[in-house]
Amino acid sequence: MRKMYFLPMIFVGTLVCGQTFIDTSEGIIIPRLTGNILHSSEAKGIYSNVKDAILVYVTAPPDPDNRIGQVEGIDAKGFYYFDASSNRWIRIISTSIGTAALTQLLCSSSSNVGVMEATRPASGVSVMVPYNGGNGGAYQASSIPSTGITGLNATLYPGNLSIGGGFLVFNITGTPLTTGTATFNINLMGKTCSFSAQIQSKTRFDDVVNVSINGQTRQMMTRNLGANPTLDPDVPTQAIMGDYFQWGKKNAVATPYTPATAISGWSTERAADKAWNNGTEAAPFKTINDPCPSGFRIPTRNEWAAFTQASTVTNIGIWATTKSDGASNFSAAKRFINNKNIITLPAAGRHSSGTGALDSRGYGASYWSSTEFSGTNSYNLTFTEGGAIYPAYDFNRAVGMSVRCISE
């Protein structure tokens, strides 16, 4: 009978590839690494699904600034295994220790890592809260919503307390809508305290952001076509209202600085079908008349509908009470949160099909789609402050409206 011996082969492979040392008289010494080394390994992609359940002995926890991502739960030396499902190192403790308990949470001594800016999704931000009197027990995951500045959550992943003192690491996610102080009220293991995080003004402005449309990630321009590209697109002003376009035509017919009265020489001629989309609703094809820049085009009716359905919407600014009293109102807008990003659509109003006179600025807005409704009208996204959002409204093609572009 042919015999096969696997165990020696496993030991040899582990000795060569896994940096594991074997002494049959004393036992097995697994890899000894510092928390800082494990932190640097994350950027190199060393530990992923294929390393699920790998075991190491951590000789020292990572520096406070490095306690993020995979190593955020490493707060003391000891045995840790990699849990691919949570993408975290988990400490191995004695099973005789049950539910986590501690004597004191020290929120007043918490330390923050990372910077948050208004209207920008939080990324790489965490808060470390010290504690005393830990029993080494296991604690469950917890999510704490912010107060003051809302829209944020502080997430504590499951882990184990250290014996004595240690840190709880909360990852901050979400999108703060304004500057100020976000406060998080903790109630864990019978102890309560609060920590805070500051939200700063944005220091850079994205020209495009990723949005979800029909389950796909697309890019949408953050400003109306013709808006000032140097200004914050999420703070409505006259300069970011953008230009106004008649359906199917390439050139703008008005700007935010055009007087609200009738426009001399205003054209009432309507463009023909397929002027902006020479394909179909399901497979649009951009034409030469589309005013959007290269790589972008005007959304279809269905794309506007899918965008609004995947968004959470709020009003910002001061809104006009009638269609005719907001000509100088540039502060009102709808704010869409989609795919954790913010898209601000100013209430720019529109210019009438007959004379080009402005109406509804500060009261509402209309944004063209590339889809025809009839021989005279085409679909658009229309909204007012208190009314519903209509992603498939129709207007005369000679109306001057705002344009917002998405990626092809």
Secondary structure, 3 states (H helix, E strand, C coil): CCCCCCHHHHHHHHHHHCCCEEECCCEEECCEECHHHHHHHHHCCCCCHHHCCCEEEECCCCCHHHCCHHHCCCCCCEEEEEECCCCEEEECCCCCCCECCCCEECHHHCEEECCEECCCCCCCEEEEEEEEEEECCEECCEEEECEECCCEEEEECCEECCEEEEEEEEEEEECCCCCEEEEEEEEECCEEEEEEEEEECCCCCCCEEEEEECCEEEEEECCCCCCCCCCCCCCCCHHHCCCEEECCCCCCCECCCCCCCCCCCCCCCCCCCCCCECCCCCCCCECCCCCCCCCEECCCHHHHHHHHHCCEEEEECCCCCCCCCCCCCCCCEEEEEECCEEEEEECCEEECCCCCCEECCCCEEEEEEEEECCCCEEEEEEEECCCCCEEEEEEECCCEEECCCEEC
